[in-house]
Amino acid sequence: MPAPPPRVVATPAALDLIARLRREHGAILFHQSGGCCDGSAPMCFAVGDFALGDGDVHLGAIGGADFFISGPQYAAWRHTQLIIDVVPGRGGMFSLENGSGQRFLLRSRVFDAAEAAALDA
């Protein structure tokens, strides 16, 4: 059986912004909450500035930054790979990229049958 695919990946543009934020802020992490405010945008925080909950799920790491998702969001999106991208705009109110002229954006794709089977194994 093939190795399971990563649950979260980042585009080159996102990796560039992540590297910049890590240089400026040190260790960072991402959280995808699905809440009412910026719910479709992954939020970026300095490690220690965001308290993870018991139900948060670690999906992997992008650019050396751990990526977490809330339990209910994971349940809804477990069949998809999250693709973190960057577009022009303002970041979330508390997200570290706010004020940079860029913001993180979540895209996704559905795992194919072989990928889903590898993830379930």
VEXNUKOL-633371 format. One record per residue: residue in one letter; x, z, y of N, C-alpha, C in turn. Coordinates in pm, 1 decimal, padded with zeros to 6 digits. Each point is the difference from the previous one (the first is absolute). Layout:
<atoms>
ATOM / a / X / Z / Y / X / Z / Y / X / Z / Y
...
</atoms>
This chain:
<atoms>
ATOM / m / 00085.0 / 00000.0 / -00117.7 / -00085.0 / 00000.0 / 00117.7 / 00089.5 / 00000.0 / 00124.0
ATOM / p / -00034.5 / -00079.8 / 00100.8 / 00081.7 / -00004.1 / 00121.9 / -00007.9 / 00132.7 / 00075.7
ATOM / a / 00100.8 / 00021.7 / 00083.6 / 00001.1 / 00120.2 / 00083.6 / -00116.8 / -00005.4 / 00098.1
ATOM / p / -00058.1 / 00114.1 / 00032.4 / -00110.8 / -00001.6 / 00095.3 / 00047.3 / -00044.2 / 00138.3
ATOM / p / -00084.7 / -00071.4 / 00071.7 / 00036.0 / -00043.6 / 00135.0 / -00004.7 / 00118.7 / 00095.9
ATOM / p / 00070.4 / -00009.3 / 00111.4 / -00010.8 / 00107.9 / 00098.5 / -00140.5 / 00003.9 / 00059.0
ATOM / r / -00049.1 / 00119.8 / 00026.0 / -00133.0 / 00014.8 / 00058.5 / 00001.6 / -00023.6 / 00150.9
ATOM / v / 00118.2 / 00011.7 / 00062.2 / 00011.7 / -00023.8 / 00143.7 / 00129.7 / -00074.9 / 00026.0
ATOM / v / -00008.2 / -00102.7 / 00085.2 / 00116.0 / -00079.4 / 00040.5 / -00008.7 / -00020.4 / 00151.7
ATOM / a / 00107.8 / -00049.0 / 00058.2 / 00002.7 / -00024.3 / 00144.6 / 00058.9 / -00137.0 / 00028.1
ATOM / t / -00049.7 / -00063.2 / 00104.6 / 00053.3 / -00128.5 / 00044.2 / 00134.5 / 00022.4 / 00068.6
ATOM / p / 00079.4 / -00105.7 / 00015.9 / 00126.8 / 00015.7 / 00073.2 / -00020.0 / 00057.3 / 00141.3
ATOM / a / -00104.2 / -00042.7 / 00069.4 / -00025.3 / 00053.4 / 00134.9 / -00027.8 / 00150.1 / -00005.0
ATOM / a / -00075.7 / 00043.7 / -00099.2 / -00028.1 / 00143.3 / -00013.6 / 00127.1 / 00075.9 / -00033.8
ATOM / l / 00082.7 / -00056.4 / -00087.5 / 00125.6 / 00066.3 / -00035.1 / 00091.9 / 00014.1 / 00121.0
ATOM / d / -00000.1 / -00100.0 / 00087.2 / 00080.1 / 00009.1 / 00123.3 / -00047.9 / 00113.9 / 00088.7
ATOM / l / -00131.6 / 00010.8 / 00017.8 / -00053.6 / 00107.2 / 00083.8 / 00023.4 / 00136.3 / -00065.1
ATOM / i / -00013.8 / 00007.9 / -00130.3 / 00026.6 / 00126.1 / -00070.4 / 00145.2 / 00042.5 / 00022.7
ATOM / a / 00093.3 / -00093.8 / -00012.1 / 00141.9 / 00032.3 / 00021.7 / 00021.9 / 00052.1 / 00141.9
ATOM / r / -00063.3 / -00062.4 / 00096.4 / 00013.1 / 00045.0 / 00140.1 / -00055.7 / 00141.0 / 00016.7
ATOM / l / -00117.6 / 00024.6 / -00056.7 / -00061.1 / 00132.9 / 00012.1 / 00083.0 / 00105.7 / -00071.1
ATOM / r / 00061.1 / -00033.7 / -00110.9 / 00086.0 / 00095.6 / -00071.0 / 00124.9 / 00031.4 / 00082.3
ATOM / r / 00054.8 / -00100.7 / 00069.6 / 00115.7 / 00025.7 / 00087.0 / -00038.6 / 00093.5 / 00114.7
ATOM / e / -00120.1 / -00019.3 / 00054.1 / -00045.1 / 00078.8 / 00115.2 / -00049.7 / 00139.1 / -00037.6
ATOM / h / -00063.1 / 00013.4 / -00116.7 / -00070.1 / 00124.6 / -00033.4 / 00051.6 / 00070.1 / -00125.7
ATOM / g / 00093.6 / -00059.2 / -00069.3 / 00046.0 / 00058.6 / -00125.9 / -00096.3 / -00035.3 / -00112.0
ATOM / a / -00013.3 / 00089.5 / -00095.8 / -00086.2 / -00025.4 / -00116.0 / -00145.6 / -00013.0 / 00044.2
ATOM / i / -00066.5 / -00102.4 / -00051.4 / -00141.3 / -00024.3 / 00032.7 / -00078.9 / -00017.6 / -00128.1
ATOM / l / -00132.1 / 00008.6 / 00013.7 / -00090.7 / -00027.0 / -00110.9 / -00122.6 / -00072.4 / 00053.4
ATOM / f / -00072.4 / -00061.7 / -00090.7 / -00125.1 / -00068.2 / 00033.3 / -00115.2 / 00068.8 / -00071.6
ATOM / h / -00116.1 / -00004.9 / 00065.9 / -00122.1 / 00050.2 / -00062.7 / -00113.6 / -00094.9 / 00033.2
ATOM / q / -00074.7 / -00036.5 / -00101.9 / -00119.6 / -00084.0 / 00014.6 / -00119.9 / 00086.4 / -00031.4
ATOM / s / -00079.0 / 00032.8 / 00103.4 / -00107.9 / 00095.2 / -00023.0 / -00135.2 / -00064.4 / -00021.7
ATOM / g / -00027.2 / -00108.6 / 00069.6 / -00133.1 / -00058.2 / -00006.5 / -00099.2 / 00075.9 / 00084.3
ATOM / g / 00048.7 / 00084.2 / 00089.0 / -00087.9 / 00076.8 / 00087.9 / -00060.2 / -00087.0 / 00108.5
ATOM / c / -00073.0 / 00062.0 / 00089.0 / -00071.9 / -00074.7 / 00103.2 / 00092.9 / -00054.9 / 00107.5
ATOM / c / 00112.3 / 00064.6 / 00022.9 / 00091.5 / -00042.5 / 00106.4 / 00118.0 / -00074.5 / -00060.9
ATOM / d / 00014.5 / -00126.0 / 00035.3 / 00108.9 / -00081.9 / -00052.6 / -00000.6 / -00002.8 / -00152.7
ATOM / g / -00116.9 / 00003.3 / -00061.0 / -00010.6 / 00008.9 / -00144.6 / 00059.3 / -00116.5 / -00075.6
ATOM / s / 00008.4 / -00117.5 / 00061.8 / 00057.6 / -00113.6 / -00071.1 / 00148.6 / -00014.2 / 00027.5
ATOM / a / 00055.8 / 00084.8 / 00084.3 / 00141.8 / -00007.9 / 00032.8 / 00074.4 / 00115.6 / -00064.1
ATOM / p / 00109.1 / -00029.6 / -00069.5 / 00080.5 / 00110.2 / -00051.4 / 00064.8 / 00073.0 / 00116.6
ATOM / m / 00001.9 / 00129.7 / -00007.7 / 00057.1 / 00081.4 / 00106.7 / 00140.8 / 00041.8 / -00041.3
ATOM / c / 00091.3 / -00001.0 / 00095.5 / 00140.0 / 00033.5 / -00023.5 / 00033.0 / 00128.4 / 00074.7
ATOM / f / 00061.1 / 00094.7 / -00071.2 / 00033.1 / 00130.7 / 00057.1 / 00143.0 / 00037.8 / -00035.2
ATOM / a / 00061.1 / 00082.7 / 00084.2 / 00126.5 / 00062.5 / -00037.9 / -00029.6 / 00097.4 / -00113.0
ATOM / v / 00089.0 / 00006.4 / -00097.3 / -00018.3 / 00095.4 / -00109.3 / -00006.4 / 00139.7 / 00060.9
ATOM / g / -00099.1 / 00075.9 / -00041.1 / -00021.7 / 00133.9 / 00053.5 / -00106.0 / 00006.1 / 00107.6
ATOM / d / -00036.3 / -00117.2 / 00056.3 / -00102.8 / -00003.3 / 00105.2 / -00139.4 / -00027.0 / -00054.0
ATOM / f / -00011.9 / -00025.3 / -00128.8 / -00129.7 / -00027.1 / -00061.2 / -00009.5 / 00079.3 / -00129.6
ATOM / a / -00106.0 / 00075.8 / -00012.6 / -00019.2 / 00080.6 / -00121.1 / -00077.6 / -00079.7 / -00103.5
ATOM / l / 00064.2 / -00027.4 / -00111.4 / -00066.2 / -00069.3 / -00109.7 / -00098.1 / 00094.6 / -00067.9
ATOM / g / -00109.5 / -00056.2 / -00049.3 / -00099.5 / 00079.1 / -00071.3 / 00022.3 / -00004.6 / -00149.8
ATOM / d / -00061.7 / 00093.2 / -00070.3 / 00012.3 / 00005.0 / -00145.8 / -00051.8 / -00127.4 / -00066.6
ATOM / g / -00095.8 / -00067.4 / 00063.1 / -00058.5 / -00119.8 / -00058.4 / 00070.4 / -00128.9 / 00037.2
ATOM / d / 00102.0 / 00007.0 / 00086.5 / 00071.5 / -00121.7 / 00038.4 / 00081.4 / -00052.6 / -00117.0
ATOM / v / 00007.9 / -00132.7 / -00009.4 / 00068.8 / -00066.9 / -00110.9 / 00122.3 / -00072.6 / 00054.9
ATOM / h / 00114.0 / 00019.8 / -00064.5 / 00122.9 / -00069.5 / 00038.2 / -00001.2 / -00137.3 / -00066.6
ATOM / l / -00002.2 / -00105.8 / 00082.4 / -00003.7 / -00135.7 / -00055.4 / 00137.9 / -00057.3 / -00024.1
ATOM / g / 00099.6 / 00047.8 / 00072.5 / 00134.9 / -00055.1 / -00009.3 / 00069.4 / 00017.3 / 00132.2
ATOM / a / 00100.4 / -00082.6 / 00023.3 / 00075.0 / 00004.7 / 00125.6 / 00020.4 / -00140.9 / 00051.5
ATOM / i / 00003.1 / -00012.2 / 00131.6 / 00029.7 / -00127.8 / 00065.8 / 00108.3 / 00027.1 / 00103.9
ATOM / g / 00107.1 / -00075.0 / -00007.4 / 00107.6 / 00017.2 / 00096.7 / 00057.5 / 00140.2 / 00003.4
ATOM / g / -00004.0 / 00070.1 / -00112.3 / 00051.8 / 00136.0 / -00005.1 / -00096.3 / 00106.2 / 00048.5
ATOM / a / -00124.0 / -00037.8 / 00026.2 / -00102.3 / 00094.6 / 00046.6 / -00108.4 / 00013.5 / -00106.5
ATOM / d / -00028.2 / 00122.4 / -00041.0 / -00106.1 / 00022.5 / -00098.2 / -00135.1 / -00039.1 / 00058.5
ATOM / f / -00086.2 / -00052.3 / -00087.8 / -00132.8 / -00046.3 / 00041.6 / -00104.9 / 00072.7 / -00083.2
ATOM / f / -00092.5 / 00066.6 / 00067.8 / -00106.7 / 00076.6 / -00062.9 / -00135.5 / -00055.9 / 00040.9
ATOM / i / -00099.0 / 00023.5 / -00084.6 / -00137.0 / -00041.0 / 00028.2 / -00092.1 / 00115.0 / -00040.9
ATOM / s / -00109.1 / 00015.8 / 00073.3 / -00093.4 / 00107.1 / -00036.0 / -00061.8 / -00030.7 / -00136.8
ATOM / g / -00037.5 / 00104.4 / -00070.8 / -00058.3 / -00016.8 / -00133.3 / -00120.6 / -00091.5 / -00002.2
ATOM / p / -00098.0 / 00019.5 / 00090.6 / -00115.8 / -00090.4 / -00000.9 / 00037.0 / -00145.8 / 00028.2
ATOM / q / 00095.7 / -00022.2 / 00089.2 / 00043.5 / -00137.3 / 00026.5 / 00068.7 / -00058.2 / -00123.3
ATOM / y / 00081.6 / 00080.2 / -00067.4 / 00066.4 / -00047.3 / -00121.4 / -00103.4 / -00040.5 / -00105.2
ATOM / a / -00103.0 / 00080.8 / -00015.4 / -00104.0 / -00031.3 / -00099.0 / -00065.2 / -00134.6 / 00030.7
ATOM / a / -00020.2 / -00028.6 / 00128.5 / -00064.5 / -00125.8 / 00039.4 / 00095.1 / -00119.2 / -00009.4
ATOM / w / 00129.2 / 00022.0 / 00022.5 / 00095.3 / -00110.7 / 00010.9 / 00100.3 / -00006.2 / -00114.2
ATOM / r / -00019.2 / 00075.7 / -00104.9 / 00101.1 / 00006.0 / -00105.9 / 00024.7 / -00134.6 / -00067.3
ATOM / h / -00092.7 / -00092.8 / 00012.9 / 00014.4 / -00132.6 / -00060.5 / 00072.6 / -00099.2 / 00091.5
ATOM / t / 00049.6 / 00048.3 / 00115.4 / 00065.0 / -00088.9 / 00096.2 / 00141.3 / 00045.0 / 00032.1
ATOM / q / 00082.6 / -00097.8 / 00033.6 / 00132.5 / 00028.8 / 00053.2 / -00012.5 / 00003.1 / 00151.6
ATOM / l / 00051.5 / 00105.2 / 00061.7 / -00002.5 / 00010.2 / 00145.3 / 00123.9 / -00068.4 / 00055.6
ATOM / i / -00021.7 / -00084.5 / 00098.6 / 00108.1 / -00074.9 / 00064.5 / 00003.0 / 00044.6 / 00145.5
ATOM / i / 00108.2 / 00066.6 / 00038.7 / 00010.9 / 00051.1 / 00135.4 / 00068.6 / -00105.8 / 00085.3
ATOM / d / -00065.8 / -00036.9 / 00108.8 / 00048.1 / -00103.9 / 00089.4 / 00005.5 / 00056.6 / 00141.7
ATOM / v / 00049.4 / -00080.0 / 00092.1 / 00006.6 / 00036.7 / 00140.9 / -00058.9 / -00114.7 / 00081.2
ATOM / v / -00079.9 / 00035.5 / 00099.8 / -00056.3 / -00097.5 / 00091.9 / 00017.5 / 00054.2 / 00142.2
ATOM / p / -00008.7 / -00086.7 / 00100.2 / 00006.5 / 00049.9 / 00137.7 / -00118.5 / 00091.9 / 00029.1
ATOM / g / 00023.0 / 00100.3 / 00080.3 / -00108.5 / 00089.1 / 00039.7 / 00047.2 / 00142.7 / 00014.2
ATOM / r / -00096.9 / 00089.9 / 00014.5 / 00028.1 / 00143.1 / 00012.6 / -00021.5 / 00067.9 / -00133.5
ATOM / g / 00092.3 / 00084.5 / -00036.1 / -00013.1 / 00076.6 / -00123.6 / -00105.0 / 00107.6 / 00014.8
ATOM / g / -00030.2 / 00065.8 / -00110.1 / -00095.2 / 00110.0 / 00001.2 / 00044.9 / 00108.6 / 00096.4
ATOM / m / -00094.0 / 00075.4 / 00050.3 / 00026.8 / 00100.9 / 00102.6 / 00118.1 / 00090.1 / -00034.5
ATOM / f / 00009.6 / 00043.7 / -00124.9 / 00105.3 / 00092.9 / -00038.8 / 00109.0 / -00065.0 / -00084.2
ATOM / s / -00010.9 / -00129.5 / -00024.7 / 00096.4 / -00069.6 / -00083.5 / 00126.3 / -00032.5 / 00081.1
ATOM / l / 00115.4 / 00012.7 / -00062.8 / 00127.2 / -00012.3 / 00070.8 / 00022.8 / -00135.4 / 00065.9
ATOM / e / -00063.5 / -00104.9 / -00047.5 / 00023.0 / -00131.5 / 00061.5 / -00079.1 / -00018.5 / 00128.9
ATOM / n / -00089.2 / 00094.4 / 00032.2 / -00078.4 / -00008.7 / 00123.2 / 00095.0 / -00011.0 / 00119.0
ATOM / g / -00025.4 / -00097.7 / 00085.7 / 00083.5 / -00022.5 / 00117.9 / 00111.3 / -00100.0 / -00022.4
ATOM / s / 00015.1 / -00048.3 / -00123.6 / 00107.6 / -00094.7 / -00030.5 / -00041.0 / -00145.0 / 00026.2
ATOM / g / -00129.8 / -00022.7 / 00022.4 / -00049.6 / -00137.2 / 00013.3 / -00036.0 / -00062.0 / -00133.7
ATOM / q / 00018.7 / 00077.0 / -00106.5 / -00034.8 / -00045.3 / -00134.1 / -00081.5 / 00109.1 / -00067.3
ATOM / r / -00075.1 / -00041.9 / -00101.9 / -00073.6 / 00098.7 / -00078.7 / 00002.2 / -00041.6 / -00145.5
ATOM / f / -00004.0 / 00100.7 / -00085.5 / -00007.2 / -00027.6 / -00143.0 / -00141.6 / -00043.8 / -00034.4
ATOM / l / -00010.3 / -00089.2 / -00096.5 / -00128.3 / -00052.9 / -00044.8 / 00000.7 / -00002.7 / -00152.1
ATOM / l / -00110.7 / 00037.8 / -00057.5 / -00014.6 / 00000.5 / -00145.3 / -00065.6 / -00130.4 / -00045.1
ATOM / r / 00065.0 / -00065.8 / -00093.2 / -00057.7 / -00115.2 / -00069.3 / -00002.4 / 00039.5 / -00147.4
ATOM / s / -00071.0 / -00074.8 / -00080.3 / -00002.0 / 00034.6 / -00142.0 / -00025.4 / -00123.7 / -00083.9
ATOM / r / 00030.0 / 00014.2 / -00128.1 / -00033.5 / -00103.7 / -00097.1 / -00037.8 / 00070.4 / -00129.3
ATOM / v / -00090.7 / -00059.0 / -00073.2 / -00046.2 / 00056.9 / -00125.7 / 00104.4 / -00028.4 / -00108.4
ATOM / f / 00033.6 / 00103.6 / -00077.6 / 00090.5 / -00020.4 / -00113.0 / -00064.1 / -00094.6 / -00100.2
ATOM / d / 00082.0 / -00088.9 / -00059.9 / -00054.7 / -00086.1 / -00104.9 / -00012.7 / 00082.2 / -00128.9
ATOM / a / -00056.1 / -00060.7 / -00102.8 / -00029.8 / 00073.2 / -00124.0 / 00126.5 / 00056.7 / -00064.7
ATOM / a / 00109.7 / -00076.1 / -00000.7 / 00123.9 / 00048.7 / -00061.6 / 00057.1 / 00115.9 / 00080.8
ATOM / e / -00005.2 / -00008.6 / 00131.5 / 00049.4 / 00109.5 / 00084.7 / -00083.2 / 00125.6 / -00019.0
ATOM / a / -00130.9 / -00018.1 / -00004.3 / -00089.9 / 00115.3 / -00019.2 / 00027.7 / 00066.6 / -00134.5
ATOM / a / 00022.2 / -00079.7 / -00104.8 / 00028.5 / 00055.5 / -00131.8 / 00132.6 / 00076.4 / 00002.8
ATOM / a / 00100.4 / -00052.8 / 00069.3 / 00128.7 / 00068.6 / 00010.0 / -00014.5 / 00131.8 / 00076.1
ATOM / l / -00083.3 / 00003.0 / 00101.3 / -00020.8 / 00122.9 / 00076.1 / -00075.8 / 00103.7 / -00082.4
ATOM / d / -00090.8 / -00045.1 / -00086.1 / -00080.1 / 00091.9 / -00081.3 / 00077.3 / 00053.4 / -00120.2
ATOM / a / 00108.6 / -00068.0 / -00037.0 / 00077.1 / 00041.2 / -00118.7 / 00073.5 / 00130.5 / 00022.2
</atoms>
